[in-house]
Amino acid sequence: MSGKIFIIGIGPGAEEYLTIKAVDCVKNCDYTVGSTRAIDLFSDVKNTIAFNVKDLVDKLEDGVDLAVNGNSVAILSTGDPGFSGVLNTVLRISDEKGFPKADIEVIPGISSLQLAAARNHIQWDNANVMTFHGRENIEDILKVIDNGKVTIALPSRKVKDMAQFLLDNGVSENRKVTVCERLSYPDEKIVSTSLKTVANSEFTYMCIMIIEKNN
């Protein structure tokens, strides 16, 4: 008899952005799968399986196998599982292993993109919302960058590389850009400056890039 899989969004990173449902679900699951940083957000957790970038898929497969064998498994996804999260990967693995979709529950979380929009007072349903995590076709941003909307993006590489790509493709060096770094953490930083300055600056990988409308 199969168990249950819960794909849980853990928010942008700080414990205060966890939902009550996420906390309760992890508390009651037999196993919890996630990055060490994600697992550490929870004070009441049973058996854990920590993954990193290199063994992510292998550990997700282990989690699904545990569910196939009748266990309840919480799989933690940074932000929201459906936006640059592990949702599609877990669904694919589950389908390959014959685990029924009816026994998979997705618990949404707050994406760092949502928090970036909130911090900058942006009505994000009227913005270009894009993610380039794990993608190489960053040229897609060029199709929308001048459509009269603010663009909120998760860069694929370093923020400075994304900025340089835009410069190389004709975007003005004076275009206003806001970089939101390590949102929700004590050292959170929000910097509004020019595209050229961003291209010559260093940021951590935990960033959201907001490109203002072309005036």
One Martini backbone bead per residue (centre of mass of N, CA, C, O) as a GRO file, in nm:
protein
  215
    1MET     BB    1   0.095   0.037   0.024
    2SER     BB    2   0.076   0.355  -0.019
    3GLY     BB    3   0.148   0.663   0.065
    4LYS     BB    4   0.272   1.001   0.112
    5ILE     BB    5   0.303   1.321  -0.057
    6PHE     BB    6   0.468   1.632   0.037
    7ILE     BB    7   0.485   1.943  -0.125
    8ILE     BB    8   0.682   2.201   0.030
    9GLY     BB    9   0.667   2.528   0.097
   10ILE     BB   10   0.921   2.747   0.272
   11GLY     BB   11   0.997   2.993   0.141
   12PRO     BB   12   1.263   3.234   0.145
   13GLY     BB   13   1.400   3.128   0.464
   14ALA     BB   14   1.242   3.224   0.698
   15GLU     BB   15   1.058   3.106   0.956
   16GLU     BB   16   0.820   3.327   0.945
   17TYR     BB   17   0.734   3.205   0.640
   18LEU     BB   18   0.599   2.977   0.750
   19THR     BB   19   0.351   2.762   0.753
   20ILE     BB   20   0.146   2.588   0.950
   21LYS     BB   21   0.109   2.349   0.756
   22ALA     BB   22   0.407   2.285   0.716
   23VAL     BB   23   0.477   2.224   1.011
   24ASP     BB   24   0.265   1.998   1.058
   25CYS     BB   25   0.353   1.809   0.832
   26VAL     BB   26   0.643   1.751   0.921
   27LYS     BB   27   0.572   1.645   1.205
   28ASN     BB   28   0.388   1.391   1.071
   29CYS     BB   29   0.615   1.277   0.915
   30ASP     BB   30   0.841   1.024   0.856
   31TYR     BB   31   0.973   1.205   0.625
   32THR     BB   32   1.243   1.441   0.527
   33VAL     BB   33   1.308   1.630   0.228
   34GLY     BB   34   1.612   1.831   0.191
   35SER     BB   35   1.778   2.080   0.258
   36THR     BB   36   1.950   2.180   0.523
   37ARG     BB   37   1.827   2.465   0.536
   38ALA     BB   38   1.531   2.365   0.535
   39ILE     BB   39   1.529   2.165   0.774
   40ASP     BB   40   1.629   2.379   0.996
   41LEU     BB   41   1.343   2.527   1.021
   42PHE     BB   42   1.268   2.266   1.181
   43SER     BB   43   1.198   2.145   1.515
   44ASP     BB   44   0.987   1.906   1.412
   45VAL     BB   45   1.161   1.616   1.315
   46LYS     BB   46   1.242   1.328   1.189
   47ASN     BB   47   1.337   1.186   0.932
   48THR     BB   48   1.627   1.259   0.722
   49ILE     BB   49   1.695   1.397   0.380
   50ALA     BB   50   1.976   1.531   0.240
   51PHE     BB   51   2.045   1.773  -0.012
   52ASN     BB   52   2.202   1.862  -0.317
   53VAL     BB   53   2.270   1.951  -0.628
   54LYS     BB   54   2.403   1.669  -0.711
   55ASP     BB   55   2.170   1.473  -0.537
   56LEU     BB   56   1.872   1.550  -0.578
   57VAL     BB   57   1.739   1.323  -0.748
   58ASP     BB   58   1.820   1.083  -0.571
   59LYS     BB   59   1.667   1.183  -0.312
   60LEU     BB   60   1.389   1.199  -0.440
   61GLU     BB   61   1.375   0.899  -0.506
   62ASP     BB   62   1.391   0.805  -0.214
   63GLY     BB   63   1.129   0.943  -0.125
   64VAL     BB   64   0.938   0.792  -0.317
   65ASP     BB   65   1.007   0.508  -0.221
   66LEU     BB   66   0.896   0.548   0.064
   67ALA     BB   67   0.605   0.594  -0.032
   68VAL     BB   68   0.565   0.326  -0.181
   69ASN     BB   69   0.623   0.180   0.118
   70GLY     BB   70   0.408   0.370   0.314
   71ASN     BB   71   0.511   0.653   0.356
   72SER     BB   72   0.546   0.970   0.487
   73VAL     BB   73   0.645   1.255   0.271
   74ALA     BB   74   0.852   1.536   0.293
   75ILE     BB   75   0.904   1.791   0.041
   76LEU     BB   76   1.129   2.048   0.012
   77SER     BB   77   1.065   2.388  -0.113
   78THR     BB   78   1.171   2.663  -0.219
   79GLY     BB   79   0.923   2.855  -0.164
   80ASP     BB   80   0.753   2.745  -0.438
   81PRO     BB   81   0.703   2.450  -0.605
   82GLY     BB   82   0.582   2.606  -0.885
   83PHE     BB   83   0.854   2.801  -0.856
   84SER     BB   84   1.148   2.682  -0.895
   85GLY     BB   85   1.083   2.390  -0.816
   86VAL     BB   86   1.009   2.029  -0.748
   87LEU     BB   87   0.745   1.940  -0.877
   88ASN     BB   88   0.812   1.816  -1.159
   89THR     BB   89   1.020   1.611  -1.058
   90VAL     BB   90   0.834   1.450  -0.867
   91LEU     BB   91   0.620   1.377  -1.076
   92ARG     BB   92   0.806   1.217  -1.262
   93ILE     BB   93   0.907   1.008  -1.060
   94SER     BB   94   0.629   0.903  -0.972
   95ASP     BB   95   0.542   0.804  -1.251
   96GLU     BB   96   0.780   0.602  -1.294
   97LYS     BB   97   0.690   0.447  -1.008
   98GLY     BB   98   0.363   0.450  -0.979
   99PHE     BB   99   0.273   0.696  -0.824
  100PRO     BB  100  -0.002   0.846  -0.718
  101LYS     BB  101  -0.130   1.163  -0.755
  102ALA     BB  102  -0.353   1.141  -0.526
  103ASP     BB  103  -0.088   1.112  -0.309
  104ILE     BB  104  -0.036   1.422  -0.380
  105GLU     BB  105   0.062   1.716  -0.198
  106VAL     BB  106   0.040   2.068  -0.232
  107ILE     BB  107   0.223   2.320  -0.046
  108PRO     BB  108   0.231   2.634  -0.041
  109GLY     BB  109   0.444   2.921  -0.082
  110ILE     BB  110   0.665   3.187  -0.046
  111SER     BB  111   0.804   3.367  -0.274
  112SER     BB  112   1.069   3.571  -0.336
  113LEU     BB  113   0.914   3.725  -0.552
  114GLN     BB  114   0.685   3.822  -0.373
  115LEU     BB  115   0.866   3.972  -0.170
  116ALA     BB  116   0.989   4.168  -0.371
  117ALA     BB  117   0.724   4.302  -0.449
  118ALA     BB  118   0.650   4.399  -0.165
  119ARG     BB  119   0.906   4.570  -0.100
  120ASN     BB  120   0.834   4.741  -0.394
  121HIS     BB  121   0.531   4.791  -0.454
  122ILE     BB  122   0.425   4.547  -0.648
  123GLN     BB  123   0.200   4.455  -0.894
  124TRP     BB  124   0.256   4.126  -0.999
  125ASP     BB  125   0.011   4.084  -1.213
  126ASN     BB  126   0.173   4.337  -1.388
  127ALA     BB  127   0.420   4.144  -1.450
  128ASN     BB  128   0.717   4.012  -1.539
  129VAL     BB  129   0.750   3.663  -1.477
  130MET     BB  130   1.076   3.512  -1.418
  131THR     BB  131   1.270   3.209  -1.480
  132PHE     BB  132   1.637   3.085  -1.493
  133HIS     BB  133   1.658   2.832  -1.348
  134GLY     BB  134   1.833   2.600  -1.529
  135ARG     BB  135   1.869   2.804  -1.772
  136GLU     BB  136   1.986   2.923  -2.103
  137ASN     BB  137   1.733   3.099  -2.228
  138ILE     BB  138   1.769   3.429  -2.162
  139GLU     BB  139   1.647   3.562  -2.426
  140ASP     BB  140   1.345   3.581  -2.333
  141ILE     BB  141   1.367   3.866  -2.197
  142LEU     BB  142   1.373   4.034  -2.468
  143LYS     BB  143   1.058   4.003  -2.534
  144VAL     BB  144   0.967   4.190  -2.251
  145ILE     BB  145   1.145   4.440  -2.154
  146ASP     BB  146   0.954   4.651  -2.361
  147ASN     BB  147   0.621   4.616  -2.263
  148GLY     BB  148   0.558   4.816  -1.999
  149LYS     BB  149   0.686   4.631  -1.776
  150VAL     BB  150   0.778   4.489  -1.509
  151THR     BB  151   1.070   4.288  -1.424
  152ILE     BB  152   1.077   3.965  -1.264
  153ALA     BB  153   1.382   3.785  -1.173
  154LEU     BB  154   1.549   3.475  -1.191
  155PRO     BB  155   1.853   3.409  -1.223
  156SER     BB  156   2.083   3.180  -1.365
  157ARG     BB  157   2.309   3.343  -1.256
  158LYS     BB  158   2.462   3.595  -1.211
  159VAL     BB  159   2.359   3.911  -1.194
  160LYS     BB  160   2.590   4.035  -1.365
  161ASP     BB  161   2.536   3.853  -1.613
  162MET     BB  162   2.253   3.951  -1.677
  163ALA     BB  163   2.329   4.248  -1.711
  164GLN     BB  164   2.533   4.204  -1.942
  165PHE     BB  165   2.337   4.079  -2.140
  166LEU     BB  166   2.160   4.331  -2.170
  167LEU     BB  167   2.380   4.519  -2.269
  168ASP     BB  168   2.461   4.338  -2.522
  169ASN     BB  169   2.129   4.382  -2.612
  170GLY     BB  170   2.061   4.716  -2.580
  171VAL     BB  171   2.037   4.793  -2.296
  172SER     BB  172   2.044   5.041  -2.098
  173GLU     BB  173   2.274   5.150  -1.858
  174ASN     BB  174   2.032   5.335  -1.709
  175ARG     BB  175   1.866   5.121  -1.618
  176LYS     BB  176   1.657   5.037  -1.373
  177VAL     BB  177   1.770   4.843  -1.086
  178THR     BB  178   1.667   4.579  -0.858
  179VAL     BB  179   1.830   4.420  -0.584
  180CYS     BB  180   1.736   4.121  -0.406
  181GLU     BB  181   1.901   4.011  -0.110
  182ARG     BB  182   1.832   3.783   0.111
  183LEU     BB  183   1.542   3.739   0.169
  184SER     BB  184   1.447   3.747   0.525
  185TYR     BB  185   1.715   3.804   0.624
  186PRO     BB  186   1.917   3.988   0.828
  187ASP     BB  187   2.102   4.060   0.547
  188GLU     BB  188   1.922   4.210   0.388
  189LYS     BB  189   1.923   4.348   0.042
  190ILE     BB  190   1.846   4.667  -0.126
  191VAL     BB  191   1.922   4.767  -0.468
  192SER     BB  192   1.918   5.081  -0.645
  193THR     BB  193   2.015   5.104  -0.993
  194SER     BB  194   2.210   5.051  -1.251
  195LEU     BB  195   2.291   4.829  -1.487
  196LYS     BB  196   2.594   4.888  -1.489
  197THR     BB  197   2.644   4.855  -1.186
  198VAL     BB  198   2.552   4.559  -1.165
  199ALA     BB  199   2.770   4.450  -1.371
  200ASN     BB  200   2.997   4.567  -1.136
  201SER     BB  201   2.876   4.363  -0.924
  202GLU     BB  202   2.838   4.181  -0.616
  203PHE     BB  203   2.650   3.881  -0.553
  204THR     BB  204   2.460   3.658  -0.451
  205TYR     BB  205   2.253   3.389  -0.547
  206MET     BB  206   2.024   3.529  -0.356
  207CYS     BB  207   1.828   3.665  -0.608
  208ILE     BB  208   1.645   3.948  -0.725
  209MET     BB  209   1.535   4.094  -1.038
  210ILE     BB  210   1.448   4.439  -1.111
  211ILE     BB  211   1.305   4.576  -1.408
  212GLU     BB  212   1.228   4.855  -1.525
  213LYS     BB  213   1.067   5.048  -1.709
  214ASN     BB  214   1.067   5.197  -2.021
  215ASN     BB  215   1.075   5.555  -2.055
   0.00000   0.00000   0.00000
